[in-house]
Amino acid sequence: MEQRKLPNVTLAIVLSILGYVCCCIWGLPAILLGVIAYLLLRSDYKKYLESPEVYTNYNQWKTARILAIIAIVLGVLYFGFMLFRIQQLGGWDAMMEQSREMMEQWGFEE
C-alpha cells in the first residue's frame, strides 16, 4: 500500500503557532485558531482510524493536537484575565475613560 500523510497536520501546527502569537490580543484569536486546528485534527483522526497502516505522520498529529490544546488553554486564560482586569477597573466605561485620560496625558487629543 502507498504510504500517505494526514492532510491537515501541517495546517493545524501553523494555526496553533499563530494562536500562540495572537494569544495576547484578548485571547479570542488564540481560541479561534486553536479550535479550528483541533477540529481539523479530529477529521484527520477519523481518517487515521479507518486505515492506520496508510498514514505515516501520526506522531506529528499528536504533536499538533497538543499544540492546539495549549493554544486554546492560553487563549481562554488570557481572555479570562482580560475580563478580570476590566472588572477590576470598574467596567468597560471606566476602562475607556482611563484610556481617554492616558491619551490626553500623552498628547493625543480627540
C-alpha positions in Angstrom: 0.0 0.0 0.0 1.0 3.5 -0.7 2.1 5.5 2.4 0.5 8.9 2.8 0.5 11.7 5.3 -2.5 13.0 7.2 -3.6 16.1 5.2 -4.3 18.7 7.9 -1.5 18.1 10.3 0.8 20.9 9.0 -2.0 23.4 8.7 -3.0 22.6 12.3 0.5 23.2 13.5 0.6 26.5 11.7 -2.7 27.6 13.1 -1.7 26.6 16.6 1.6 28.6 16.4 -0.4 31.6 15.1 -2.7 31.1 18.1 0.3 31.5 20.4 1.4 34.6 18.6 -2.1 36.1 18.8 -2.9 35.0 22.3 -2.2 38.4 23.7 -4.9 40.1 21.7 -7.8 39.5 24.1 -7.3 35.7 23.8 -10.0 35.4 21.2 -7.8 34.8 18.2 -5.9 32.1 20.0 -9.1 30.4 21.0 -10.5 30.6 17.4 -7.3 29.4 15.8 -6.8 26.6 18.3 -10.4 25.4 17.9 -10.1 25.4 14.1 -6.8 23.4 14.4 -8.4 20.9 16.8 -11.4 20.4 14.5 -9.1 19.8 11.5 -7.2 17.2 13.6 -10.4 15.4 14.6 -11.2 14.8 10.9 -7.7 13.5 10.4 -8.0 11.2 13.3 -11.2 9.7 11.8 -9.3 9.0 8.6 -6.4 7.5 10.6 -8.7 5.2 12.4 -10.2 3.9 9.2 -6.8 2.7 7.9 -3.8 3.4 10.3 -1.3 1.5 8.1 -1.7 4.0 5.3 -0.6 7.1 7.2 2.9 7.9 8.3 2.7 11.1 10.3 0.6 10.1 13.3 3.4 11.4 15.7 3.1 14.8 14.1 -0.7 14.6 14.6 -0.2 14.0 18.3 2.2 17.0 18.5 -0.3 19.2 16.6 -3.1 18.1 18.9 -1.0 19.1 22.0 -0.2 22.5 20.4 -3.8 23.1 19.6 -4.9 22.3 23.1 -2.2 24.6 24.6 -3.3 27.4 22.3 -6.9 27.1 23.4 -6.0 27.0 27.1 -3.7 30.0 26.8 -6.4 31.9 24.9 -9.0 31.1 27.5 -6.7 32.0 30.3 -5.8 35.4 28.7 -9.4 36.1 27.9 -10.4 35.4 31.5 -7.5 37.6 32.7 -8.7 40.5 30.5 -12.3 40.2 31.7 -10.9 40.2 35.3 -8.9 43.4 34.6 -11.9 45.1 33.0 -14.0 44.2 36.1 -11.2 45.5 38.4 -11.1 48.8 36.6 -14.8 49.3 37.2 -16.2 48.0 33.9 -15.9 48.9 30.3 -16.9 52.5 30.7 -14.3 53.1 33.4 -11.6 51.4 31.3 -12.4 53.5 28.3 -12.3 56.7 30.4 -8.9 55.7 31.8 -7.7 55.1 28.2 -9.0 58.5 27.2 -7.2 60.2 30.1 -4.0 58.4 29.1 -4.3 59.5 25.5 -4.8 63.2 26.6 -1.8 62.9 29.0 0.4 61.7 26.1 -0.8 64.5 23.8 -3.2 62.6 21.6 -6.2 64.9 21.7 -9.6 63.9 20.2 
